[in-house]
Structure formats: structure tokens, C-alpha cells
Amino acid sequence: MTHPWQDPALPAAVRAADLLARMTPEEKTAQLYGVWPGSDEAPGGDMAPLQHALSEGVDLAGLLPHGLGQLTRPFGTAPVDPAEGAARLAFLQERIRAANRFRLPALAHEECLTGFTAWQATIFPTPLAWGASFDPDLVKEMAAAIGASMRAVGVHQGLAPVLDVVRDPRWGRTEESIGEDPYLVATVGTAYVQGLQSSGIVATLKHLAGYSASRGARNHAPASLGPRELADVILPPFEMAVREGGARSVMAAYNDIDGLPAHAHHRLLTHLLRDEWQFTGTVVSDYFGVSFLESAHGLADSPADAAALALAAGVDVELPAVRCFGAGPFDEELVDRAALRVLTQKCELGLLDPDWAPPATDAPVDLDPPHMRALARQVAQESVVLLANVRGLLPLAPGARRIAVLGPHADDPAAMLGCYSFPRHVLLDRPGVPMGVAVPTLLEALRTELPDAEFVRDPAAAEVCVVAVGDRSGLFGRGTSGEGCDAADLELPDGQGEVVDRALDSGTPVVLVLLSGRPYALGRWADRCAAVVQAFFPGEEGGPAVAGVLSGRVNPSGRLPVSVPRDPAGQPWTYLAPPLGRHGEASNLDPTPLFPFGHGLSYTTYDWQAPSADDASFPTDGETTLRLTVRNTGERPGTEVVQLYLHDPVGKVVRPVVRLVGYARVPLEPGASGEVHFTVPADLAAYTGPDGERIVEPGALELRLGVSSADRGVRYAVPVTLTGAERVVGRERRLRCEVRVK
């Protein structure tokens, strides 16, 4: 007999409700947690905070008759051959199905921040590099490829993207974030969601909310956030990813906001996320986040009490394993609410279908095929930022020459990889295990790029010196960047500044190359380096990408997603500052960055013609279109990145001097021109007013077109006026500036 929940022709919500009605309380609760196979056997350091302290032995045989909600990281916990891993996962799924009376499989999730975090899988650039590309379409393509590789081996959910807006780059997870601007984070992050989910993988937004605004940039520390900063800076990327991206899962953050932990924050997880944004997917805990309500936040005195708080707030799934949600019984209405969401999602993924089966595992599995490597190289190339080219040394002249390549990152593949890449996330505690994919170092890539050059170690014997410095990613203090690897200041770590000084003292022109997970203060060498190149953990093809920029094969088009400071201490800074947040006579400290958000140079030149606006005056519920023609006036093909900033001179609350509201990549051949159209809705001028409502008010605005966020980066300022009545805007508001390049 076929029951309604087994009928693929019925809506997922109907099928899930029918199944829920047939379940016992124990079976419902079992859908709300998972197990983490092999986590208690992992050697060395933790892959999640307090992993070994909070991981408890699990009686799998006792759990499975009730069913199982999740399988945690079957590929991302230990090195396993992809085909063997797929076969193991299929076997485990059959064991789970055979043990429960509805024959339901578990939902398998994995990390996928820099690609599928599995051994032998393609390692893409870190999210800060996505931001540097200013290319959502490419990020969407990348995410679709990542999702397809995960789906092929039986994974259903990916724990990405990270939508935390950088507020203090000393925070170790800056490398996992897309940038310091909410619009850039929103548009690039939403593209990632759309790409991943186009391949049938559930995207999980991380971390709702305020995680990146922690006091002192310390991991897990409280967030000192006012409601306006939360609403106007932190939340917009999540809103766009839910409303436009259709994200199917959200992960709660570890931190508290003004004393209320996100895992117990009903207003955040239910009122805002579900009632206002109409989110219908699942809310999952960050790893052990429910337990932390008891052990770290002091809101609960037992695992069961912590689970009750989380369920009431709106957390549906406890990750990574059962500890709190298995300690019931709990309020039946809350369990039913969460279980219905989980079952609906499983139904959408096909896991309730009678003919569901794991992917076939009888063929070899290649998780790093040529097309993935090519895509990784394209993302890396677009993300490299040429910060300075003071003496015009770059690109390096063709022909044989003596080049010194120095610095701790010159010949180290780890310099290319973020903390959520498999080698840095899992293999740090498994010495001797090969990386699983080829990762050319910068030196190796330069030898390939410049076969006629002579490479030496002595800068005095060279015509040019390339000095590679930056970070080694890791977890919880095992690196200089990454989760739990926060920085006291923005000085280059491990005394690397002295390496740069010695090279400069040689008198040989120095090209400074940074391979890092955050920006570092470079003011000490601002006028001494011949050129400066920034790459944010550019992945397995990062070496060839950077080498291509140095040689001139690649014309750099990356732009800074975070400001680069001048001085290392005391001035962590983002460009989203009001007038008194900038340099002025009231303080002797100058927070002006050395290189501003949006900055990046090219090997060609561009001419911008004066823009025009269709309507210089339009209503508070209307729009205008800006038109700008850009011409490549140089001799090389290149891509200009046109940035549109909003300046609101008078508001009801203090506003940033400028904020990004649109951007466009404009690829041009020499002599060619392109016309960029920015359609700007008045809704993009909205902000949270004194009474907590988001408003669009009439009055004068300025739309600034430029090459960076700095005043000196503005090419044209277009005055416009909003007319009519002040509007209160809600979830119906338009979130983006539509862009066309003709």
C-alpha cells in the first residue's frame, strides 16, 4: 500500500505532514539530530570548537531504529579515496534505512567553503578572493561545479557560504568572509547560493548573526551591536540570500548579541527569519552551538534545558551530533514544528521517494577534473589585486633575467590554501598524508611562466626580487589565519616584516606578494616597494594565477574587498564610516587606509565619459538609470571594475559617508568601449531610522561612480533628488541595483 508521503506527485509539505502524523515522538526527535562518524577517532587538534570535549560515544545500534536526521562530514573527517568514500556512505545509508520502519535515509552534509572539503577534491580560492573578483556570475558557476561534485557522491547539504560582513580584520575568520561591504557580500554570497542549489545541494548561510562583529575580533566573543548596525550592515546579505537566492538552510551563530545567544534568539531565528523574510527551510546549529547554551553562555543547566531553549527559538537541527536534542522529551508542538521542516527538506531532496537510492559507486570518482582546475584558475586570476606598481616594474619584461624569489611563502603550497581546504582543515594532524591535489608553489609557477629566467636566492645578485609573505591557515591557534586564529594586530606575522626589510635593503627592486587570509598593514613599505600584489588564499591554481599577473599573461582585475591599513595597531577599520569615523582634527590618530576598499590597478588604461541619469529627480518609490561609457585606451585587453557608491549628505541618523550600491565588470579589448547601465531603485537609499523602522526619505543624494571607495577614487558624482513622501519599507523592498553592460 502506498501512503501519501510516498507519492512524488504530491507537494513536499503535504507528504512531510502525512509522514509526521505516522511517527512516534522518538522517531520525530531522531530527525532533529545526527551522528559524526569517525570524529572521536580524529588525531590531534579539533576540527570544531571543543570537539573532543563534547563528542560522546554514540550507541548507533540503539539510535537507528528511530531513524536519523543527519550524517556529519562522511568525507570531510579523514582522508578517504572518493570512490571508497561514496561506497562507504552508500553502505551506511542502507544500514540507516534498514533499521527504521519508514526506510528513511539520513541527510549528509559537508563543508564546501573553498570547494568540497574532501580529499582529492578541487581547492578553490577562499571567499575573500571571491569578493576580490567582484564577479558574482563566476562565483555562481564555481558553486554549481562544487555542488555537482558533492551530489555525485551522495552529499545533500553544504555548509556555505559565510555571509558575515568583516568588521575587524584581526578576526581569524576574515578569510572565510567575502568582504567588508554588505552589498558586495550579499550579491556574491547570493550567487554562490544560487549556484550550489542549482546542483541539488542545500546551501547553508553562515552565521546568523553578528559573529564577525565580536569584541576585540576574538572568535566566539560577544558582539557589541546596536540594532541599527545589525539591521543595516550585518543582516542584508542574509536577507538577499533568503529572498533572492532561495537559501534552504541557515546556521545560527556562536556569539551572543547584547547578552542573547543566537541559538536562543527567537526574534532573530523566528520573527525576523521566518515571519518577515518568509524563510521556509531549516535552521541548523553551529557545531555544538546548542551545548554552548549550557557550557559557555550559562543559559541552561543541562543538555535538555539547552535543547528546549534552542527549539523554542527556532533551531531545527542539532549539529554535528546528538547530545542535547536526544535528551528529551520536549514540547511536542516544538518537536513537530522542527521535524516537519526537516522532513519537508528531505522530501524536496528526493529522500522520501520509494525509489530513492544512493549514487552508484562502481566507477572511479574524479573530484579534481580538468574543468574544475580550469575554473579554479579563472577565479584565482580574477581575484589577484595589483595594489601598487610605483616604478612600473610589472609586468616583468620578457626574456632571460635574474629573479630572486624569497620569503617563507615563496615555495610552500600551504600558502595558497584557506583553513577550510582539506589539507589545512584535516591533514595538519596527519603528517605524511599527501595533499591529494597538485598545488604549484609560486616559485614553481614562476619557473613555468618564465622558462628563460634565472632564479637565484641572493637579492643582490638579481635584477628584481619577488618577496612572498603572508599567512598559513589553520584552526584554533594552529595557524596565523583561520577559525580561532585571531590576530592581536595587523603586523605581518612571525617576523616576516624583517624579511621584507632585508630584501629592500639590498637595493634590488622588490615586488611584494602577499598570500594571506586578511589584509596586513603595509605602510612601513608604502614608498619602498616597486610593486605590491595581494592574493587572498587563491587555491590550488593560485601559484599560476599570481605568476601570470607578475609576467603580464594575466592583466589584473581584482579589487580589494577589504581595506588595507597603513599602520598595524589600534586602527582596524572598514570604509563604512561616518564623518567622525574618518581622519579629522579631533584626534591625532589617522584611520585612513593605505589602500581603500575597491582599489586595484591594471596594466592598461581606461577613459570614462561623463555619465548621464535618465531622471535626476524621482520619487521615493521610483528609480533612475545611470549610463556610463568606458573605453580601454591602452594596448592590452583588460577588465575595468566600475563601482557605484551612494552618498547621503543629510539623514535622521548618522550615516556612512559612502556605501556601495552597485558595480560592474567591463571586459574590453584595446580601443573598445562599453556602456554600463545602473538601474538604481530609491529603496537602495533606505536605512534604519530613529524609531527602528527602515525608511526612504525625500531629499538630495549623490551617486558616485569611481574606482574605489576613497574620495580620490571618485570619477564622477551625479546629484539626484528623491521626491514625495517618506516611505517605510519592509520585505517588499528592492535589494539590488540591476546592471547591464552593452
N, C-alpha and C positions, 0 to 999 in steps of 0.2 A: 504494500500500500504506500502510495506517495503522499506525503504531507505537504501543506502549503509552503513550509520553509525550504523544501527541496525543489520547488518549482522555479526554474530560472526565468520564466516568463513574468513572474510577479515582481513588484518593486522590492528593492532590498529592505526597506524599512518594514514592509508587511511581512516578509519572510522572517526577518530577525525577530519581530514581535511574536510571531507564531512559535518559533523555536523557544524563545524566552519563556513563554507560558507553559512549556512542557518540562522545564528544567527544575531541579531541586535547588534549594538555597546554596548548597555546596557546589553544584555544577555552575550556577551563575557566578559565584565568587571566584571559581577557578579560572574564569575568562578574564579576570582582572589582574592577574599576575603571571609571571613566567619563571623560567629557570635559566641559569647561566652555566651551560656545560663547560667543564674544564677550568672555571675561574679560580677554584680553590687549589688548583694544581700549578697555576702560573708561577714561574720562579721570580725571585727578586721583587722589584717595586710594583706598586699598584698601577693599574690602568684606569681606575676610577678612585675617587677620594675615599679613603678608609675601606678599600675593597676587602682586604683580608680580615680586618677587624669586624666587618659587618656581614661577611659571607658566612653562612651557616650551612652545615651539612643538610642535604635535602633528600628525603625519602621519596625518590622518584616513583617507585612502585606504589607507594601509598597515595601519591598525588594524582597519578594519571587516570585512575578510574573516574575521577570527576571531570576530566578534561584539562586543557592547559591553554592559557591565553597567548603567551609569548615564548619564543626561544631567543635568547640573547646571544648575539655575535657568534654563531657557529663557525664563521670563517675568520673573524677578527680577534680571536683569543690566542691562537697558536698557529705557527706556520703549518699549512696543510696544502698539499697539491690540489689545485682547483677541481679536477675531476674526482679525486678521492673525497674532497670536502662535499661536493654535490651528492655523491653516493652516500656518505655518512648522514647528511641532512635528510635525504630521502628515506633512509632506513629509520632514522629517529622519528620522522613524521609518520611512518607506517606504524611504528610502535605506539605513538601517541593516539593515533586513530583507532588502533585495535583495542586499546584499553578503555575507551569511553563509549557509551551506548549510542551516541549520535555520530560516531566516526568523524569527529571534527579534528582537523589538523591545527597546529599552532601557527601563529603569525611570526615569521622570522624577521628580525631586524638587524641591521648592521650600520656602522658608521660609514659616511661617504663624503667627508668634508673636502678631501683632496683626491677624490676618486674612491672607488670601492676599497675599503680598508681590509684588504685580503692579500695574502702572499702571492706574488707574481702578477698583481693587478697594476694597471697603469696608474702612475702617480702624477696627478695634475698639479698646477700651481695652487698655492694656498689662497683663501678668499681675499686677502688683502691685494693679491695680484689680480683677481677678478675685478676688484674695484679700480685698480690702476688701468685696466684695459678700457674702461668706460664703454664696454661693448656687451650689452645685455643679450643681443642675438647670438653672439658666440658662446656666452655662458649658458644660454638655453641649449644650444647644440651640444656642448660639453656635458651638461647634466643628462640629456637624453641618452647619450652614449654610456655614461656611468650607469644609469638606470637599466639599460638593456643588458649590460654585463651582469648586474645583480639579479635581474629577473631570470636570466638564463640558467642560474644555478640554484634557484629556489628561494631567493630572498624576496620579502614583500614590502619592507619599510626601511627607509633611510633616515638616519638622524642628522639631517642637514636641511636647509642652510642655517648658519648663525646670523641672526639679524640684529645683534647688539651693536648699537652705534658707539664708536670709540669716543670716550670722554677724557681718558687719560692714558696715553700710550705706554706708560710704565706697566700697565696691566698685561700679564703674560699672555692672555688670550687675544691680544690685539691682532696677532697673525691670523686668527680664525675669523676675524670680523672683516667686513667689506670696506669700511672706511669711517670717517668722522662726520659725514653728512647724511641726514636721514633720507633725503631724496635719492642719492646715489645708492645707499644701502637698500632702499625699497625697490627701486627699479631693477637693479642687478639681482637682488635676492628673489624677487618675484619671477624673474626669468629662469632662475635655477629651479624654482618650484615647478614652473610650467614644463620645463624640460624633463625633470626627473619623473613627474607624474604622467607625462606623455608615454613613458615606457612601462607604465603599470606599477610603479613603485610609489608608495605613500611617502610624501615629503613631511618632515617634522621640523617645525620652526623652533629655533633655539635663540635665546632663553627668555621666556616671558615672566618677568620683565625687570629691567634695571640692573642686570648683572654687571654690565660694563661701567656702571657709574658708582662703583664701590669706593668707600673711603680709602684714601691712600693707594688706590689701584691694587688692593690686595684681593686675591681670589677668595670668594665667598663672603667678603666683608659686607657690612650693612651699606645700603645705598642711601645717601642723603639727598633725596629727590623731593622737590616740591611738585605739586600736581601739574603745574604748567610745563616744567621741563619733561616730566613723564609724558604728558599729552602731546607736546609739540616736537619733541626730539626723539624720545625712546620708542613710542608706540607706533608712529606712522609706518615704518617698514612692516610690522606685523599686520597692520590693518590692510595695506595693499596686498600682501601675500595671501591673506584670507579672502578679501573681497574680489581681487582681480586674478590672483594666482590659483584660487580654489584649494589652498593647502588643506590636507585631510588630517593633519595631526599637529599638535602644539606641545612643546615641552616646557614645564614650569621651571623657573629659575631657582638657584640655591639661595639667593640673598633674601634679606627682608627689606621692605620699603617702609621707612618710618615705623619700624617695630613689628610689621606684619609680614611674615614669610610668604613668598609667592605660593608655596604649596598649600597654604591655608587661607588664601586671599580670595574670598568669594566674589568680591566686587570685580576683581581682575579676571578670574577664570570663568565666571558665570555671567555676571551682569554686563561687563564690557564685551568679552569674547563672544558669548553666545547670544545674549539679548540684543546688544547693539550691533555687533558685526555679523550676526546670523551664522556663526560658525557651527557646523553640524558634525565635525569629525571627533577624534578622540584627543583628550588631554592626557599626556603621559608624564610621569615623574622623571626628573633627572635622576641619575643613578644614586640610589639610597636617599633621595630627597625627602621621602616620607619618613624614613627613620630619623633624619636630621631634625624633624619637628620635635622629637623626643631628646635626641642626644646632643644637639647643637643649639637649637633655638629655645628649648625649655618651655614649649607649649603643651607638651604631653608627658605623662609619666609611665607610659607603656606603649609597645608597638600597636596594640589595638586602639588605644586612645589617639595615637598619631594617625592611624588609618581612618578613623572616624572623622577627624578634622579635615583630612585631605579629601575624602569622599564628599563631605558636605560642601567644601569649597568648589569642587568641580573636577578633581583629579579622577580619571577613569581607570588608569593602568599604573601599577607599581612596577618600576624597573629598578634594577636589572633582574631581580629575583624575588621570590616570596619571602617576606619577613613580617610585614605589617598587615597587608591585606588578607593574609592567611590566618590571622589571629582573631577572627570574628567570633560570634555573629555580629552583624551590623544592621543598621536600619534597612529594612527590606526595600523601601522605596528608593533609597540611595543606591543600593546594590543593583536594583532593576534598571535604574537610570543609566548607570555606567555600563552594565552588561549589554543593554540594548544598543548603545553606541558601538561597543566593541563588536558585537555580532553583526551589526549593520555594515561595519567596515569589512569584516571578514566576508560577508556576502558580496560586497562590491568587488572584492578581490577574487571572487570565484571559489572561496574556500568552503562554502556551503553546498556547492553543486554536487549532485550524486556522482558525476564522472570526474571529479577533481582527482588529480594525481600529481606527484612531484615531477619536475622535468626529467626527461630521460638522461641517464648518466652513462651511456655505453659508448661515448665518443670523447676524444680529448677535448679539453676546455682551455682556450687561449684567452686569458684576461688582459693581455697586453698586445693585441694585434696591431699591425702596421697603421691602420686608420686611426686607432686610439693614440698611438705615439705621435702621429702627424697632427692630430687635434691638440694634444698636449703641447707640442712645439708652437702651434699657432697662438694658443692662449699665452704661452710664455713670451713669445716675441711681442705681442701686443701690450704686454704688461710692463716691459722694461722701460724705465723712465730715465731719460738723459737730463740730469739736474743742472749740469754746468758744462760748458765747453769753452773755457775762458780764452784759451790760446788757439782754438780751432784745431787742436791736435787730432780730434776724432772727426771722421773715421780715419783709422790708421792708413797711411799711404801704402799702396800696393808695392810689391817687390820685396826682395830679401832685406831684412833689417834685424838688429839685435834687440830682443824684447826680454826684459826681466819680469817674471811673474812671481810675485811674493805674497806673503800673508798666510795666515792659518787656514783660509778657505780657498786658497788657490788650487789645491789638488785634493780636495776632500768632497766626496759625493754627498755626505751628510749636509753640506752647506746649502744644498738645493731643496731640502725636504722639511716640510712642516711637521708639527707634533702629532697630527692625525694621519700621517702617512704610515704605512705598516712598518717600515724599518725603524722609525723613531717612536712608534707607539707600542710596538710589541717586541721588536728584536733587540732593544737596548739591553735587555736582561738575558739574551740568548746569544752570547758571543760565539762566533764560528758559523752561525747560520747565514747563508748568503742572502743578499738583499732581495733577490727574486726577480728584479728587473735591472736592466742596464741603466746606470746613471752616470753619464760622462761628467767629469770634473771640468772646471773652467780651463785649466791648463790643457787637458786632453782635447777639449773642444777648440781651443786656440791653435793647437798643433794641426788639427784637421782643417781649420778655417784658413790658416796662413802657412801652407806647407813649405814655403820658401824662406820663412823667417828662422832665425837662430834664437833659441830660448836659453837664457842664462839666469843665474841666481844672484849675480852681483849687480846692483843697480848702477854702480859707477862705470860698469863695462857695457851698459846698454844705452840705446838711443831713446827708449821710452820704458817706463816702469809701470806695470799694472799691479796694484796692491788690492788684494781681495780680503775683506774683513766682514764681520757681522755676527750672526748667531749660530748656535747649534741648538736645535729644538729638542725638547724633552718633556717629561711630565713630573710635576711635584718636586721641583728642585734639581732634577737631573739634566737640566739644560739651561740656557740663558733666555730662552723664549718658549712659550707654550703653556699649557694648563698648569697652574701652580708654580710657574716660573716668572714671578713678578720682579720688576727692577726697582731699585732704590732711586735711581736717577737715569738720565738718558745719555750717560757717558758710554762710549764703546766698551763692551765687557772684556774682562780678562786681560786688561792692559794692552789691548790692540792699538790704542792710540799711539803708543810708543813705536809700534811697527810702522805706522804711517809717518811719524816724525822722522824716523831714521831714513826712510826712503826719500822724503823731501829734502833732508839734509845732504843727500848725495849730490844734489844739483841736477839730477836727471828728471825730465818732465814726468809727473806722476798722474796716472789715471786711477782714481779711487773707485773701486767697485764694492758696493755693499750688497751682501746676500743675507737678508735679515728678516725677522718677523715683526719688527716695529721700526719706526724712524729713530735715528740717533742724532744727537747734537753734532753738527759739523762746522760750527762757527770757527773753531780753532784752526781749520784749514781752508776757510772760505776763499781766501785770496792766494792760496799757495798751490793748490792742485790745478793741473792743466785741464782736467775734466773729471766729472763725478757722475757715476752711473748707479742707479738704485734698482735692485730687483728684490721682490718680496717672496722668498722661498719659491722659486719658479718651477719646481718639479723636475721630473726625470729628464726633460728636454731643456732644462734651464741653462745648462752649460752651453750648448749650441746656440740658444737664443741670445745670451749675453755676448758670446763670441761674435755672433752675427751683427750685433749692434756695434761692437768695437771695430769690426772690419769694414762696416758700411754695407754689407749684404742686406741687413735689415735697417730700414730707416725708422728710428724710434718714434712711437706714437703713444706710449704710456703717459699717463698724467697722475700726479700724486693724489691718492685717496685719503691721505693724512698729511698734515703739515710737518715739515722737517724743522726742528728747533735750532736756534743758534747756540744756546747755552744748555748745559746738561742738567742743572739742578734748579728746582723750585718753580719752573715755568712750564709744566705740562699744559698744553693749550690746544684748543681747536678754533677754527676760524669763526665759529658761530658765537661771536662775542658782541655785546652792545658797545656803545662808545666808551664807557668807563672800563670795559674789559680790555681795551686797546691801550697802546702807549700814550701817556699824557703827562702833564706836569704834576699830577697829584702823587706820583710815585717815581722813584729813581729806577725801578725795575722795568725793563722793556720786554714784553712778551712777544714782540713781532717775530714771526718765524723767519728762518734763513730762506727757506723755500716754501711758498704757501700752498695750501690745498688747490689742486687743479693745475699746478705748474708742471711743465715738461717741454723740452726742446726737440727740435727736428733738424735733419740735415738739409732741408730745403726751406724756402721762404714762402709766405702766404700774404696775399693782399686781400683785405676786407673792404668791400664797398659799403657806403653808408646805408644802414638798414632803413626800412620803412614799416610803419604799422598800419594795418587796414583801418583800425579805429583807435585814435588817440584818446577817445573818451567812450567808455562803455559801462553798462550797469553792473551792479554788484552781483547779478546773477547771469552776466554775459561773458563774452570772451573777445579777444583780439588775436590777430595773427601778425607776427613779425616775419619779415622777409629779409634775408641777408645773402649776398653773393660773395663767395670765397674763391680766390684764384691761386693756383700754385705758380708762383713766379720764379721758382728755382729750376734746377736741371735734373732733379731726381723725383721719381714718384714718391708720394707721401700722403699721410692722413692728418688733417687738421682736426682738432677737437674743439668745437665751438661750445662755449658754456654760457648759460643764461642765468643771471642772478637777479633776485628781487631786492630792491631797497625801499623800505617803508619809512619815510622820514618822521612821521608823527603817528603814534599809536596810543592806545589806552593803557598799555603796559610796556615795559622796556623790551625792545626788540633787537635782534641781531642787526648789525649794520647791513649785511647782505646774507642771503642764503640761496643755495642752488635750487632752481625750479625747472631746469631743462638742460639738455646737452645733446650734441650730435657729432658722430664721427663722419668726416667728409673725406673719403679717399679720392685723390686727384693725381692724374698724370701731369708731367711738366707742361705748363701752359694752359691746362684745362681749368675750368671753373665749375662750381656747383652752387645751386641756390637752395638755401636752408629755410624751411618754413617752421616756425614755432607757433603752435596754436595754444594760447595762454588763457585758461579759464580764470575768472575772478576768484574762484574757490582756492586757487593756489596762494592767494594773499590772506587766507584765513589764519587766525591764531586764537589762542585761548585767552579770553578777556578777563577782567577783574572778578566777575562772578562765576567763573569756571565754564562758561559756555563758549564754544568756538564760533567766532564771528568773522564776517567780511564787512568792513566799514567803508563808506564813501570817502574819497579824498585822493590826494596826489600820491603816485607811486613812480618809481623809476625802474625800468627794465634794463639791466646792464649786460651787454654782450662782451665777453672777454676770454682771455686765455688762462686765467686763474682767478682765484677769489680776492687777490690783493688789489688795492686801488690802482697800482701801476699796471695791472693786468687787464684793466677795462679798456676795450677798444671804442665802444660806443655806449652812450647812455640815452635811452629813449624814454622821455616823460610820458606818462599816461595818467588818466584820471578815472576813478571809479565814481559812478553817479548813482543816484537813487537812495533807497533806504538801507540802513544797516540790516544785515541778514544774520540769523543764527543758522548754522549749517550742521547737519548731522551725518549719518551714514550714507546719505544720498549724494554727498559732495564728490566732485571730480578730483581725482588724486594725482593726475599726471598731466604734463604738457605733451601734446601729441606733436611728433616731429616727422617731417618729410624732407628728404634730400633729393633734389632733381638735377 
